[in-house]
Structure formats: structure tokens, C-alpha cells
């Protein structure tokens, strides 16, 4: 059967199969939840959440958390919330809110109608803070941030009480209310919990609960002049939403006693905080501050640059939600941080596309060949297989003519050893076409090869020799007469070093950036079927890799192709992978 490579919605649906088709691995978090359900804790309910701060685009590390939290809610027939921790108006934007919602939905995080914002709880948080003030468990402090750090002490030395720790309850109530009303300048006062300045856990040494900040909030406008600190707000948000298992990354493990202290001091519903290892990916930075710096300083072309480790960047590069879910399932959930090699992520999308992506032919760096004994003006249609691993994918017709384009790298006038592609006097197979032989080359005045003259064997249509002679090399091609010009972008590692942050004092992580992370080919040549390629379609360019039709820069009849991943793992060329 002859057909054009399948594309469009059919491909997208195939690549984004439901999450229910994945069988999640058990892990220590699921074991804890199993035990809680068996004991009747939380009345047999499971309710999780993903609480991003809208101060940047989400990255692959956030994807792991989204998939973990939403997957647990789905598998235990519970609920999953998307809650924005929008407590810092100086860094938050609606653009980030919109992008986060899109990313969570794309990954399959089903929060139903539970799109929530911490800012909607500001009044309740303030009222609870005032309750602690009236109980003598919180006070207004006039120390500056630097002074607070000086009073805090060290892990081996106790801190010192603030000189304002002894204020009366009446004075603290008055000052905190005036802070809320905007009577004091930014940074002049904080509200602090009164716990223990000698506590071995530094997070419990009278932590700040509120700071003064005169800034317009993206949802609350100028209503508030005080904003809650993360450690104060986080547990209250979970409590209000009746979260059962508050799952976060291991850097918050030392904050858990404070999470518990606030909830116990108020005597309100108390979720259980659990910590897992964050995702660290090789040859990548996942700090929001650094990603923002890369965007702001023009090192990349925006948050969705396909070299970025953002979810939108991976999506624009051609990754699928299902491949990212498969990657997260493969690496599992651990208690200790480690660096995951990026080739593990690449293998997830490569395996998926290998099974489903239709094959096509494209020449990125063309070299013209002329078949001297092929009839001028003749055009044949060759049957090319769409996917050798899928019989149902069928075949397509590819035009063949006297003049073709092949890859420059597929010809060597003086070949190295074991070079089985085109060389003078050596036969080579053209994919789905004929066996040809180089007879001569044409060069320009500078000695550069501009054209290769060949002959073909008419008896070898389809690529096989009827006399049984063995042809070791097979190369791809496009008909020069029918070729469609297209722009192609080849992406490589954004950083050459496995751990880009591993720099000597006085140096910067950006020194490890790869100057060859992007190669733009303005005029590649593709087989004519690709002229109608639509944004969002995925293909395997034979022998070159998997490519995605860019949804932003492509136009009708003028697709722009982003290489998603190579056919084989190439990271060993960048930095030697560990053995074993």
C-alpha cells in the first residue's frame, strides 16, 4: 500500500498515550502511603499538590514532581491540586502562571477544577499569624536582614536573642497591624516566630514569618504590604486544602520541623511532609536564577529555546509528554540526590520515536551527483518504506531522477579505512532506488568538489543486485529536480561539562557553555512529501536523527525542522560516560 507518512493529530495522539498505560514502579513514598491507607490515616484519602512559584518557566526537575504528585493521586484515586505559591510579587508574572498551567496539563497533571493560589489565603494566613502573636509565639523584630544573620549563630554555636524579642503582646499586635497597613518602609521590620535561638536546627531559630514589601501583586493588587515567607505559608496552604501528603524535594527536609511547629502551634489540620531526591541532569543547569540569566542575557532565544531544560523547551524540541513520563518512571524516586545522565532522557524519546516516527529522506549538506547513463527527463517513483518496524505504516512514493543530492560526508575522494559509502570506483546502494558507482568528480578552481559523476545499474531497482553481489554501503538521497528546501536546526548540549556548576573560584558556569550548541542550516533539501509537513509532526530523517516541525517558526509549505535527538547516543563524544 502506498501512502504519505502519517502525521498531524494521528502522530500526536500516538506519542501522548494515556498515563494509565505506564505501570509506575513502587518507591518509598508509595510504601508510606500504602501504610497510611492501611492504618486509616487521613481517613483513607490521598490528596497531593504541585506548588510552583510563578517566577519562571518550569524545567525538567519540576516535571518529575508533577508526574510523581499527579501520578500518586491518580493511582490511589485521590485528588491533585495545582497551587501557585504566589507570595513574592516582586518576581512573579502572569506569563509564568500561564506557562505553568500549560506545562502541567501537557504532562497529564489533572487538577480538574482545583487551580489554586496561595494569595487567596492571605487573610487567613494573616489571621493565624496574629493568633500566634496574641499567644506570645510571634513578635515584631526591627533587625535588618544582615543583623538577623549575625544573631542567628552557626550549626555549632547558639544564636542570640533579638533585642526586640521581649516586646509585649500588645506592642507586637499594634506593630504587626501597622505593618499590614503599610506604615513602615520595606525591610524595616519582620514578624518572627518565637521558638528557640539555641535550637540545633537553624531553621527554628526564630524564623521570619512576614516581611514588608510595597509591591503590586498580580492578583491582589496593592491590598497587601506584608507578604508571608515560604516556611510560614507552605504548611498553611497544605492545611487549608486538606493535603494528605506534602511531597517536596530533600532540601526541605531540615524545614520539616518548622512546618510541623507552625501547624502544631495553631492546632489545625496537619498534613505529612515527605521528601524525595530532586532531579539533577548532566550537562544542564536547573537553577531558575541561572535559567532566567540565560534568557535575560541573550545566551538562548527565550524560555522555550529547544536547548533549554524547560518543559516548554523540550516540547518545542519535539519531546513528548509520554517520553518524559517514561524517563521519570525509569529513574524512579530516591532519597538521595545524584546526577542523571542526559542520555537516559534522550533514550526515552528515541525509543518512542523509533517505534512510531515515519521515515523520510533529507539531505542537510548537499553534494550534487549526476547519473550519466540515466535517461534525461525520466522520473521514476520509488517505493520507500515508512517504518520498517511497522508493516501497517505502508510505503510512499519518492521521485527519482538523473540528478540527485547526497550528503557531503557520504563521499570521500580519498576514503579512510572501512569507509563503505561513495568513493571513486566503489558501488553504493541508494536507499529504495539503485546501485550506483562513482566514475569521476568535478571540481571548482579552488579544488573543491562540486559534483560527482556516476553510473547506475538498471537491474538493481529497489537497491538489490540480482546477481547477488554484496554492496556494503547504503546512503540516502533526494531528487534535485523535486527537492524541497527547508530550514533545519541541529541542537547539541548547551554545556560541555557534565556538571556545569563545577567551576573554580572566580569563574562562572557560563564558561562551560557549548559554542556549538546550535547549528542552523538555512537550506537543506527534503523529499517532496515534507513540503506539506505540519507543525507538531515528527519524522525520522533517515540516518540523521528524529526531527520535529517547529510550531512557532514554520509556515504553510515552508516547514522549519528542529532535531529532537540523534539516532544514536552521542554524549560520549562530549564527555566520557561512566562505565557500569
C-alpha atoms as one frame of an Amber mdcrd trajectory, in Angstrom:
protein
   0.000   0.000   0.000   1.287   3.436  -0.872   0.698   6.391   1.395   2.238
   9.602   2.652   3.874   9.303   6.081   1.209   9.529   8.750   1.212  12.857
  10.531  -0.696  15.537  12.341  -3.150  14.545  15.018  -2.571  10.862  14.447
   1.088  11.162  15.359   0.461  13.453  18.316  -2.142  11.116  19.784   0.120
   8.131  19.305   3.004   9.826  21.086   0.925  11.068  24.012  -0.791   7.869
  25.049  -2.629   7.968  28.402  -0.573   7.762  31.551  -2.613   4.744  32.613
  -0.603   2.701  30.095   2.508   3.163  32.236   2.910   0.908  35.258   4.625
   3.006  37.949   7.430   1.499  39.965   6.926   1.269  43.684   9.037   3.571
  45.843   9.416   4.585  49.454   6.763   7.306  49.136   4.185   4.866  47.808
   5.128   2.442  50.586   4.445   5.169  53.172   1.103   5.958  51.553   0.211
   2.252  51.496   0.925   2.067  55.229  -1.128   5.229  55.894  -4.089   3.825
  53.991  -3.829   0.523  55.839  -3.841   2.316  59.207  -6.752   4.597  58.304
  -4.659   7.762  58.497  -6.279  10.741  56.773  -9.491   8.691  56.681  -8.167
   6.676  53.752  -7.776   9.699  51.489  -4.834  10.718  49.279  -4.569  14.357
  48.251  -1.375  15.766  46.702  -0.367  19.059  45.146   2.227  20.749  42.951
   3.007  24.227  44.387   5.218  26.220  41.967   6.212  29.807  42.488   5.317
  31.715  39.280   8.750  33.335  38.927   9.934  31.456  35.829   9.136  28.628
  33.446   9.069  25.054  34.709  12.023  22.782  33.959  12.564  19.026  33.767
  13.061  18.820  37.544   9.559  20.192  38.045   8.296  17.603  35.563   9.436
  14.861  37.931   7.471  16.429  40.784   4.353  16.956  38.660   4.424  13.371
  37.423   5.070  11.999  40.906   2.347  14.003  42.659  -0.310  13.709  39.969
   0.505  10.038  39.396   0.074   9.202  43.073  -3.281  10.986  43.169  -4.423
   9.157  40.041  -3.256   5.695  41.127  -4.789   5.990  44.596  -8.000   7.532
  43.218  -7.301  10.710  45.126  -7.036  14.386  44.247  -4.261  16.548  42.843
  -4.063  20.339  43.162  -2.158  22.882  41.121  -1.438  25.641  43.599   0.618
  28.720  42.859   2.800  29.814  45.744   2.477  33.450  44.704   3.817  35.085
  47.852   6.583  37.226  46.302   5.083  39.834  43.933   8.491  41.308  43.060
   9.390  38.239  40.963   6.047  36.868  39.774   4.324  37.432  36.435   1.127
  36.301  34.726   3.237  34.975  31.819   4.748  32.433  34.193   1.337  31.457
  35.567   0.027  30.785  32.055   3.080  28.767  31.022   2.943  26.628  34.184
  -0.720  25.780  33.647   0.048  24.724  30.060   3.009  22.588  31.142   1.148
  20.789  33.931  -1.758  19.969  31.622   0.604  18.825  28.865   2.340  16.408
  31.243  -1.005  14.931  32.206  -1.391  16.540  35.627  -5.173  16.518  36.069
  -6.024  19.106  38.699  -9.669  19.262  37.493 -11.144  22.490  38.892  -8.516
  22.850  41.613  -6.454  25.703  40.174  -5.496  27.453  43.404  -3.419  30.428
  44.543  -1.724  30.988  47.882  -2.634  34.676  47.586  -6.292  33.749  48.056
  -5.344  32.613  51.577  -3.539  35.812  52.596  -6.259  36.913  55.003  -6.373
  33.510  56.717  -2.569  33.473  56.979  -2.547  36.944  58.481  -5.251  35.999
  60.982  -3.295  32.896  62.040  -0.136  34.967  62.395  -1.981  37.406  64.620
  -3.202  34.427  66.654   0.412  33.398  67.312   1.271  36.982  68.230  -1.544
  37.020  70.780  -0.345  33.665  72.145   3.117  35.138  72.652   4.586  32.850
  69.982   5.497  35.542  67.456   6.961  39.036  67.684   7.854  42.017  65.515
  11.596  42.434  65.034  13.418  45.555  63.825  16.705  43.852  62.965  17.835
  44.155  59.359  18.415  41.024  57.297  22.177  41.271  57.845  21.721  41.768
  61.577  19.390  38.762  61.779  22.048  36.604  60.134  24.598  37.836  62.655
  22.316  36.953  65.562  21.444  33.546  64.146  24.629  31.756  65.189  26.143
  28.721  63.474  25.398  24.985  63.482  27.876  24.595  66.351  27.121  27.854
  68.199  23.753  29.067  69.518  22.239  32.274  68.266  21.441  35.371  70.309
  18.013  36.686  71.177  16.894  39.710  69.198  16.758  42.837  71.368  13.096
  43.102  70.269  12.171  39.569  71.360  10.829  40.825  74.692   8.201  43.159
  73.269   4.814  42.830  74.900   1.946  41.097  73.165   0.101  44.418  72.958
   3.061  46.121  71.291   3.502  43.266  68.805  -0.207  43.270  67.912  -0.047
  47.024  67.278   3.136  46.891  65.210   2.056  43.901  63.115  -1.241  45.546
  62.275   0.590  48.736  61.294   2.956  46.668  59.151  -0.074  45.311  57.317
  -1.445  48.817  56.887   1.720  49.986  55.149   3.036  52.389  57.791   6.651
  51.195  57.608   9.168  51.070  54.742  10.305  47.890  53.011  12.689  45.768
  55.045  12.348  47.815  58.228  10.549  45.130  60.236   9.681  41.433  60.138
   7.337  39.227  62.050   9.260  36.321  63.573   8.197  33.122  65.302   9.369
  32.902  68.907  10.857  29.410  69.147  14.439  28.877  70.356  17.591  30.763
  69.350  19.692  27.866  70.633  17.861  25.165  68.698  20.247  22.771  66.881
  18.157  23.210  63.717  18.906  26.727  62.470  15.508  26.898  60.766  13.854
  27.005  64.208  15.898  29.937  65.480  13.057  32.451  65.404  12.450  32.321
  61.646  10.830  35.221  59.807   7.144  34.784  59.005   6.389  38.087  57.262
   8.375  40.824  55.541   7.273  44.278  54.498   7.046  44.697  50.730   5.239
  47.518  48.956   4.712  45.880  45.577   1.730  45.294  43.329   0.612  41.682
  43.348  -0.543  40.081  40.084  -3.834  39.031  41.724  -4.194  41.089  44.905
  -3.059  44.420  43.511  -1.897  46.788  46.287  -4.098  45.323  49.014  -1.185
  43.898  50.995   2.013  45.495  52.286   3.218  42.395  54.129   3.866  39.065
  52.453   4.330  35.631  54.070   7.629  33.782  53.937   7.633  30.350  52.307
   8.089  28.326  55.505   5.138  30.058  57.130   2.840  29.917  54.111   3.580
  26.418  52.847   2.111  24.386  55.688  -0.926  26.671  55.984  -1.685  26.254
  52.278  -1.461  22.484  52.629  -3.681  22.578  55.702  -6.359  24.729  54.083
  -6.507  22.401  51.067  -6.548  19.264  53.237  -3.456  17.880  51.552  -2.571
  14.468  52.972   0.983  14.002  51.704   3.006  17.155  51.093   5.734  15.830
  48.813   8.777  18.029  48.246  12.484  17.729  47.498  15.167  16.854  50.024
  16.440  20.391  50.542  13.260  20.957  52.575  13.935  18.060  54.950  15.505
  20.358  57.534  12.499  22.655  57.195  10.035  19.902  58.126  10.321  20.505
  61.917   9.317  24.133  61.288   6.448  23.006  59.044   5.269  20.823  61.941
   5.856  23.517  64.591   3.632  26.090  62.883   0.756  23.647  62.368   1.001
  22.295  65.908   1.188  25.791  67.404  -2.072  26.659  65.642  -3.678  23.299
  66.323  -5.003  22.969  62.740  -5.189  20.106  60.220  -1.719  18.653  59.820
  -0.553  17.063  56.529   2.537  14.845  56.383   5.597  16.247  54.628   7.705
  13.741  52.667  10.954  14.458  50.833  12.475  12.876  47.739  15.658  13.496
  45.758  15.454  16.323  43.261  16.309  15.663  39.634  19.778  16.809  38.582
  20.528  16.344  34.889  24.011  16.220  33.394  25.256  18.950  31.033  22.426
  21.124  32.320  21.665  23.818  34.877  18.297  23.680  36.641  18.558  26.776
  38.810  15.701  29.158  37.997  18.035  32.065  38.637  20.540  30.768  36.109
  17.893  29.884  33.546  16.496  33.405  33.867  20.015  34.755  33.418  20.482
  32.725  30.214  17.236  34.154  28.832  17.754  37.720  30.030  21.324  37.976
  28.747  20.517  36.518  25.326  22.501  33.281  25.619  19.367  31.470  24.403
  16.363  32.592  22.360  13.844  32.528  25.206  12.435  30.169  27.798  11.261
  27.763  25.083  14.579  27.628  23.249  14.933  23.906  22.405  18.330  23.854
  24.129  16.763  24.880  27.433  15.854  22.224  30.031  12.439  23.842  30.444
   9.338  21.792  29.750   8.401  24.258  27.009  11.912  23.918  25.562  11.679
  20.127  25.453   8.195  20.375  23.947   9.411  22.705  21.193  12.360  20.423
  20.526   9.901  17.611  19.849   9.864  15.665  23.101   6.555  14.102  24.032
   4.841  14.118  27.385   4.824  10.326  27.361   8.589  10.160  26.820   9.198
  12.440  29.792   6.861  10.336  31.897   8.735   7.208  30.783  12.025   8.889
  31.712  10.756   9.752  35.184   9.498   6.199  35.632  12.892   4.855  34.547
  14.936   6.911  37.023  12.497   6.263  39.863  12.132   8.095  43.180  15.087
   8.105  45.564  16.048   9.691  48.882  19.495  10.922  47.890  20.480  13.403
  45.196  22.524  12.305  42.212  23.172  13.431  38.646  21.241  11.584  35.949
  22.983  11.378  32.588  21.031  13.224  29.936  21.348  10.300  27.540  18.827
   8.463  29.752  16.279  11.153  28.860  17.318  11.062  25.209  16.866   7.298
  25.109  13.277   7.696  26.316  12.259   9.838  23.345  14.493   7.892  20.938
  12.806   4.602  21.849   9.366   6.115  21.387  10.105   7.764  18.055  11.903
   4.706  16.712   8.690   2.745  17.051   6.354   5.352  15.631   8.064   8.079
  13.572   7.696   7.767   9.790  10.951   7.635   7.833  11.724  10.266   5.204
  14.832  11.370   3.344  16.503  14.740   3.687  19.978  15.996   2.815  21.375
  18.594   5.184  24.702  19.368   3.486  24.132  18.602  -0.178  26.542  17.324
  -2.779  25.152  17.031  -6.288  25.549  13.792  -8.210  24.699  13.187 -11.872
  23.953   9.687 -13.189  25.359   9.881 -16.695  23.677   6.756 -18.065  20.239
   7.564 -16.626  17.843   8.925 -19.290  17.485  12.703 -19.229  13.974  13.825
 -18.370  12.954  10.456 -16.929  11.333  10.477 -13.492  10.557   7.255 -11.642
   8.620   6.804  -8.426  10.358   4.594  -5.933   8.548   2.743  -3.156  10.093
   3.737   0.177   9.131   2.089   3.457   7.607   4.458   6.005   8.707   2.464
   9.042  10.497  -0.891   8.773   9.285  -1.857  12.247   5.624  -1.241  11.445
   4.118  -3.019   8.459   0.902  -1.051   8.843   2.793   2.184   8.123   2.986
   1.162   4.465   5.104   2.850   1.811   5.272   6.156  -0.017   6.340   7.231
  -3.492   9.639   9.115  -3.771  10.633  10.655  -7.134  13.962   9.628  -8.655
  15.752  11.434 -11.479  19.111  11.824 -13.184  20.379  14.485 -10.782  20.342
  13.874  -7.058  21.626  15.325  -3.818  23.525  13.233  -1.279  25.271  14.212
   1.949  28.758  15.639   1.524  30.001  13.273   4.220  28.819  10.298   2.183
  31.536  10.877  -0.432  35.300  10.689   0.019  37.663  11.037  -2.882  40.407
   9.530  -0.706  38.495   7.358   1.752  39.722   6.241   5.177  39.775   2.562
   6.049  36.369   0.861   6.317  34.605   3.687   4.531  31.783   1.900   2.717
  29.960   4.871   1.278  30.623   6.551  -2.069  34.220   6.626  -3.315  35.720
   6.565  -6.842  35.160   3.173  -8.430  33.153   1.759  -5.479  29.491   0.824
  -5.695  26.987   2.082  -3.175  23.278   1.485  -2.742  20.800   4.355  -2.885
  18.029   3.723  -0.387  14.935   2.258  -2.147  16.460   3.015  -5.575  19.512
   1.724  -7.485  23.104   0.711  -7.048  25.391   3.402  -8.439  29.149   3.817
  -8.908  31.269   6.973  -8.858  33.123   7.411 -12.154  34.609  10.895 -11.778
  34.412  14.187  -9.864  34.053  17.811 -10.935  35.971  20.491  -9.037  35.992
  24.271  -8.984  39.061  26.479  -9.421  39.877  26.117  -5.728  39.873  22.348
  -5.937  36.577  21.836  -4.117  34.338  19.014  -5.324  31.158  20.477  -6.778
  29.702  17.454  -8.497  30.121  13.690  -8.686  29.503  11.845 -11.952  28.126
   8.344 -11.598  26.602   5.406 -13.457  23.781   3.165 -12.299  22.843  -0.449
 -12.765  19.277  -0.538 -14.176  18.848  -4.122 -12.963  19.106  -3.095  -9.305
  15.869  -1.135  -8.860  14.872  -1.368  -5.224  18.503  -1.477  -4.148  19.414
  -5.140  -4.535  21.695  -6.731  -7.133  20.054  -9.697  -8.935  23.430 -11.384
  -9.322  23.835 -11.489  -5.569  26.876  -9.209  -5.307  27.283  -7.642  -1.894
  27.051  -3.879  -1.509  28.249  -2.753   1.905  27.166   0.882   1.806  23.650
   2.361   1.676  23.072   6.117   1.578  20.048   8.383   1.380  19.315  10.940
  -1.325  16.738  13.339  -2.751  15.943  14.166  -6.353  17.421  17.579  -7.179
  14.534  18.352  -9.509  11.909  17.644  -6.847  13.741  18.629  -3.677  12.012
  20.914  -1.198  14.222  23.473   0.518  13.798  23.697   4.272  15.436  25.281
   7.283  16.866  22.794   9.761  18.204  23.420  13.254  20.612  20.968  14.868
  20.855  21.108  18.650  23.649  19.886  20.860  24.477  20.121  24.555  24.104
  23.627  25.956  27.022  22.857  28.267  30.062  20.743  27.508  30.780  19.810
  31.124  28.789  17.116  32.911  28.352  19.412  35.901  28.395  22.987  34.531
  28.444  24.402  38.063  31.762  22.702  38.782  33.995  25.745  38.331  36.951
  27.140  40.198  36.551  30.165  42.423  36.350  33.338  40.376  34.930  31.544
  37.348  31.379  31.284  36.084  29.221  28.373  34.958  28.635  30.133  31.623
  32.283  29.483  30.756  31.192  25.871  30.249  28.640  26.774  27.576  28.979
  24.965  24.264  29.567  27.423  21.390  28.340  24.726  19.003  25.050  24.043
  20.774  23.078  25.276  17.756  23.794  24.841  14.055  21.315  26.387  11.644
  21.133  25.003   8.118  19.288  27.587   6.086  18.799  25.421   3.003  18.580
  21.683   3.426  16.872  19.571   0.769  13.993  17.238   1.597  11.899  14.775
  -0.317   8.731  16.452  -1.677   6.356  14.792   0.816   7.764  17.102   3.503
   6.570  20.261   1.803   3.187  19.732   3.441   4.618  18.773   6.840   2.539
  20.397   9.533   3.653  21.988  12.812   3.890  19.342  15.510   4.644  16.431
  13.178   7.630  14.199  13.876   9.808  12.308  11.415  12.958  10.284  11.257
  15.305  11.766   8.684  16.998   8.557   7.609  20.494   8.226   9.052  20.310
  11.766  10.537  18.003  11.680  13.537  14.471  12.495  14.635  13.053  15.862
  13.665  10.077  17.958  14.765   8.251  20.589  12.725   8.669  23.775  14.755
   5.219  25.088  15.773   6.330  28.731  16.018   8.547  29.356  13.011   7.059
  27.066  10.376   4.735  28.396   7.677   2.472  26.581   5.173   4.753  24.996
   2.593   7.854  26.161   4.478   8.469  23.886   7.462  11.293  24.503   9.914
  12.690  21.314  11.409  14.202  21.004  14.874  16.300  17.932  15.544  14.882
  16.300  18.636  17.557  13.661  19.078  20.159  11.797  17.075  19.698   8.174
  16.034  22.376   7.039  18.460  23.743   8.284  21.748  26.333  10.992  21.003
  27.027  12.192  24.529  30.121  10.041  24.859  31.702  12.375  22.325  31.098
  15.325  24.621  32.234  13.799  27.876  33.084  10.210  28.692  30.185   8.440
  30.366  30.870   6.393  33.485  31.133   2.670  32.901  28.866   0.139  34.533
